[in-house]
Amino acid sequence: MKRRFLPDPVQSTKKKAMGAVPSSDSAPEATNSTAEVSNVQDLQITTIRVLFSVPLEVLEEIFLNLPSDKVVQVCRLVCRQWKEVADSESLWRERCRREGYNLQDVSKIPKDWRVFYFLRKKKRNLLKNPRAEDKFRDWRILENGGDQWTIEGLMVPHPNETIQKNFVTSYGMCRKSQLINLESEGYNSSFMDHYQPHIKISDWYAPRWDCSCEYSITVELLNHGKKPVQKFAPETVYFEQWNDQQWNQITHVFKNYGPGVRYVRFTHGGKDCQFWAGWYGIRVTDSCIEVCSEVDT
């Protein structure tokens, strides 16, 4: 007589739990998911092959149509070929041409067209309220002698016709200042230390025709601890009574100042020299600090 063995219910349960008996519902779903992953991977591989096989001039055109910061921060890190294109002189020279960043003097060629592009893109007056259009906002008053600082319209036209106001000093010393944080303005420490772009300062000042007066200016490049790295402090300018009261401009360019510059402190002012009540002292307006390429100074 033959023995008949019945299935062990425990073993049967274990096999099902371990997946030995596949469910008719889960099998097609797993198959579809695997196929989708495979298709995505194939597409990625194909895309990479296409991008790596495009001619350099086509890749350059693609970069010219991307945001400039993405070209530097992302594209140039992909591979050696992309880095060469992202760093190429032709790419940044063409970008300057398309965006209107032209050379002021064609005889002066930038050492690095990429640096020239970004400096031109960021170029602006870092001083706030330089033309007294918003009273004394953003200025720190250091000395407020006599009848104190005031704001008036121009006594004689400025070379820049858009300027209509100036700050005016009194019979006691009047000085005001601004401190510029370069990193807050978009010039980080590594950029400043490595490239040391030129820092150009300028100021406009004018006397009254009927009163003698004096004008002074000091501009300092400061390190992280706000200690001077370089300083521009020319001799005080004096005007005699019965002068032509015309506008004068003073300019200076800081260069080769070494690593560590983090701030620029701009201070100017003066007074009248006859101690007349009111506002007969020096007048100042359109002060400026710019970070520039070497070909723009």
C-alpha positions in Angstrom: 0.0 0.0 0.0 1.5 3.4 -1.1 1.8 6.2 1.3 0.3 9.6 0.4 1.9 12.8 1.8 -0.2 15.9 2.3 1.4 19.3 1.8 2.8 20.9 4.9 0.8 24.1 5.6 3.7 25.7 7.4 6.2 25.1 4.6 3.6 26.4 2.0 3.2 29.6 4.0 6.9 30.2 4.2 7.3 29.8 0.4 4.6 32.3 -0.2 6.1 34.8 2.3 9.5 34.5 0.6 8.1 35.1 -2.8 8.3 31.5 -4.1 4.8 31.8 -5.4 4.6 35.1 -7.3 1.3 37.0 -7.3 -0.4 37.4 -10.7 -1.0 41.2 -9.8 2.6 42.2 -8.8 4.6 40.6 -11.6 3.5 42.9 -14.4 4.0 45.9 -12.2 7.6 45.0 -11.4 8.3 44.3 -15.1 6.9 47.8 -16.1 8.9 49.6 -13.4 12.2 47.9 -14.5 11.5 48.9 -18.1 10.9 52.5 -17.2 14.1 52.7 -15.3 16.0 51.2 -18.2 14.4 53.7 -20.6 15.4 56.6 -18.5 19.0 55.4 -18.2 19.2 54.9 -21.9 17.9 58.4 -22.5 20.5 59.8 -20.1 23.3 57.9 -21.7 22.2 59.1 -25.2 22.0 62.7 -24.0 25.5 62.6 -22.5 26.9 61.0 -25.7 25.2 63.8 -27.8 26.5 66.6 -25.6 30.0 65.2 -25.5 30.1 64.7 -29.2 28.9 68.2 -30.3 31.5 70.4 -32.1 33.2 73.0 -29.8 31.6 75.9 -31.7 28.2 74.5 -31.1 29.0 73.9 -27.4 30.2 77.5 -27.2 26.9 78.8 -28.7 25.0 76.8 -26.1 27.1 78.3 -23.3 26.4 81.8 -24.8 22.7 81.3 -24.3 23.0 80.1 -20.7 23.2 82.4 -17.6 26.9 83.4 -17.2 27.0 82.3 -13.5 25.8 78.8 -14.5 28.5 78.5 -17.1 31.2 79.2 -14.5 29.6 77.3 -11.5 28.2 74.3 -13.3 29.2 73.8 -16.9 32.9 74.2 -16.4 32.9 71.4 -13.8 31.4 68.7 -16.0 34.6 67.6 -17.9 37.9 68.9 -19.3 36.4 69.7 -22.7 33.6 71.8 -21.2 36.0 73.6 -18.9 38.2 74.5 -21.8 35.2 76.1 -23.6 33.9 77.8 -20.4 37.3 79.3 -19.8 38.0 80.2 -23.5 38.8 83.8 -24.5 36.5 83.6 -27.5 33.5 82.7 -25.4 33.8 85.7 -23.0 34.9 88.1 -25.7 31.8 87.2 -27.8 29.6 87.5 -24.6 31.0 91.0 -24.0 30.2 91.9 -27.6 26.6 90.6 -27.5 25.9 92.3 -24.2 27.4 95.6 -25.1 30.5 95.6 -22.8 32.8 97.3 -25.3 36.3 98.5 -24.7 36.7 102.2 -23.9 40.1 102.2 -25.5 40.6 99.5 -28.2 44.4 99.7 -27.7 43.9 98.3 -24.1 43.1 94.5 -24.2 41.9 92.8 -21.0 44.3 90.1 -19.6 41.3 87.9 -18.8 38.1 88.4 -20.8 36.0 86.5 -18.3 37.1 88.7 -15.4 36.5 91.8 -17.6 33.0 90.5 -18.4 32.0 90.0 -14.7 33.6 93.3 -13.6 31.7 95.2 -16.3 28.5 93.4 -15.5 28.8 94.4 -11.8 30.2 97.9 -12.4 28.3 100.6 -10.6 28.8 103.3 -8.0 29.0 101.6 -4.6 28.4 104.8 -2.7 24.7 105.4 -1.8 23.0 108.7 -2.2 26.1 110.5 -3.7 24.1 113.4 -5.1 22.1 114.5 -2.1 18.9 113.4 -3.7 17.8 111.6 -0.5 19.0 114.2 2.1 21.7 112.6 4.2 20.6 109.0 4.0 23.4 106.4 4.0 26.0 109.0 5.1 27.5 109.1 8.6 28.1 112.6 9.8 31.5 112.7 11.5 31.8 116.5 12.1 29.0 119.0 11.9 30.5 122.3 12.7 29.3 125.9 12.3 25.7 125.9 11.1 26.1 122.2 10.2 25.9 120.4 6.8 23.0 121.4 4.5 21.8 120.6 1.0 21.3 123.1 -1.7 20.8 123.4 -5.5 23.8 124.1 -7.6 25.3 127.6 -7.9 26.8 126.8 -11.3 25.9 123.9 -13.6 27.7 120.6 -13.2 29.4 118.9 -16.2 26.8 116.2 -15.7 23.5 117.9 -16.4 21.5 115.3 -14.4 23.1 116.5 -11.1 20.9 119.1 -9.5 21.9 119.1 -5.8 25.1 119.2 -3.6 26.1 118.9 0.0 27.3 122.2 1.5 29.6 122.8 4.5 29.6 125.7 7.0 32.1 127.8 8.9 33.1 124.9 11.2 34.6 121.7 10.0 32.0 119.4 8.3 33.0 115.8 7.4 30.9 112.8 6.4 31.7 109.2 5.6 30.5 105.9 4.1 31.8 102.4 4.7 31.4 99.9 1.8 31.4 96.2 2.5 32.8 94.6 -0.7 31.4 91.2 0.0 27.9 92.5 0.5 28.2 94.3 -2.9 29.1 91.0 -4.6 32.9 91.0 -4.5 33.8 88.0 -2.4 37.1 87.5 -0.6 38.6 84.9 -2.9 37.8 87.1 -6.0 39.3 90.2 -4.4 42.4 88.4 -3.2 43.1 86.5 -6.4 42.3 89.2 -9.0 42.8 92.4 -7.1 40.7 94.4 -9.5 41.3 98.2 -9.6 39.2 100.3 -7.2 38.5 103.7 -8.7 37.3 106.6 -6.5 36.3 110.1 -7.6 34.7 113.2 -6.1 33.4 116.6 -7.3 33.8 119.8 -5.3 33.3 123.5 -5.8 33.8 126.7 -3.8 31.6 129.8 -3.6 33.0 132.7 -5.6 32.7 135.1 -2.7 34.2 133.2 0.2 37.5 131.3 0.7 37.2 127.7 1.8 38.9 124.3 2.0 38.3 120.8 0.8 39.7 117.4 2.0 39.2 113.7 1.2 40.5 110.4 2.6 39.7 107.0 1.1 41.0 103.8 2.8 41.1 100.2 1.8 40.4 98.1 5.0 41.0 94.5 5.9 38.5 92.2 7.8 39.3 93.9 11.1 38.8 97.3 9.4 42.5 98.2 9.6 44.0 100.2 6.7 45.7 98.3 3.9 46.1 101.3 1.6 45.1 105.0 2.0 44.6 107.9 -0.4 44.8 111.2 1.5 46.0 114.1 -0.7 46.8 117.5 0.7 43.9 119.8 1.6 42.8 122.0 -1.2 42.3 125.7 -0.5 40.3 128.3 -2.5 40.8 132.0 -2.3 38.0 134.5 -2.2 36.7 135.8 -5.5 37.4 132.5 -7.4 35.6 131.2 -10.5 33.5 128.7 -8.3 33.8 126.1 -11.0 33.5 122.3 -10.4 36.7 120.3 -9.9 37.1 116.5 -9.9 39.6 114.4 -8.0 40.2 110.8 -8.9 42.4 108.0 -7.7 42.9 104.3 -8.6 43.9 101.7 -6.1 45.8 98.8 -7.6 48.3 96.0 -6.6 47.0 96.4 -3.0 47.6 92.8 -2.1 45.2 90.3 -0.5 42.9 91.0 2.5 40.9 94.0 1.3 37.3 93.7 2.5 36.0 97.3 3.0 36.4 100.8 1.5 35.9 103.8 3.7 35.2 107.1 1.9 35.5 110.4 3.9 35.3 114.0 2.7 34.3 117.5 3.7 35.7 120.9 4.5 34.6 124.4 5.6 34.7 128.1 4.8 37.7 129.9 5.9 36.2 133.3 6.8 33.8 132.1 9.5 30.7 133.5 7.9 27.4 132.4 9.4 25.5 130.2 7.1 26.8 127.9 4.3 29.7 129.5 2.5 32.0 126.5 2.6 33.0 123.8 0.1 30.3 122.0 -1.9 30.5 118.3 -2.8 28.4 115.9 -5.0 28.5 112.9 -7.2 31.1 111.0 -5.1 31.9 107.6 -6.5 33.6 104.2 -5.8 33.8 101.6 -8.6 35.5 98.2 -8.9 36.9 98.1 -12.4 39.0 96.1 -14.9 42.5 97.4 -15.5 41.4 98.6 -19.0 38.7 100.8 -17.6 40.9 103.0 -15.3 
